[in-house]
Amino acid sequence: MTLVAASVGDGAAGGCRHLAIIMDGNGRWAKAKRLPRIAGHREGVEAVRRVVEAAPGLGLEMLTLYAFSSENWKRPADEVSDLMGLLHHYVKNEIDTLHKNGVRLDFIGDWQALKPDLVRLLAAARDRTSANTGLRLIMALNYGGQGEIVRAARALATDAAAGLIVPDDITAEMLEARLDTAGLPPPDAVLRTSGELRLSNFLLWQTAYAEFLVTETLWPDFDGPALATALDEFSRRERRFGGR
């Protein structure tokens, strides 16, 4: 796996505790094999399973996966339906294993706007695993970074209009507390598969000082060893955090 170093600073990197992944390349994987796109998405679910299993042994405490963006609604209706069906299947069939392994499952984005039966399933899975202390698995569903920031800004504006806060006193910390990720540490690194070099509206606020890792590997081919390679690359990074 070839990794592209997208940013390097000059402070000790340490281990990656929180990795965010843009899971890209399902469609290209299927096209290369002359299969329908849904086949790529199905293999992508298998890659999720492999990565979640490998993550704790590689020192990860938190894994945030870009599962369905707010822009993905623009895809053909049958593909969106397939993606929702795969999400339902994954959560329903994996929740016992996730719970047994101590994984705490949670969601960010406007996931409660999904179909009611899916929302009930997601909420039940989140509640069932809420006391677990192992890997924290965050799935970004119906998520867009710009929309998240807009919602946070609206919440601050509402508080200001109600006289609860003074606009001149608004700080970055106050806005951050109103994001979907409030209370969560920012990602140490963002990994994108398939070789693309863009964030695609993912965690725009939270990735201010994240390291970027890019691999040519398509998501359906990603696995534990590929994850280990990415984290090894991160361990060699030197990080500034804007200090110099």
Secondary structure, DSSP 8 states (H G I E B T S, - for coil): --EEE----SSB-----EEEEE---HHHHHHHTT--HHHHHHHHHHHHHHHHHHTGGGT-SEEEEEEEEGGGGGS-HHHHHHHHHHHHHHHHHHHHHHHHTT-EEEEESSGGGS-HHHHHHHHHHHHHHTT--S-EEEEEEEE-HHHHHHHHHHHHHHHHHTTSS-GGG--HHHHHTTSTTTTS---SEEEESTT-----SSSTTTTTT-EEEEESS-GGG--HHHHHHHHHHHHT-B--TT--
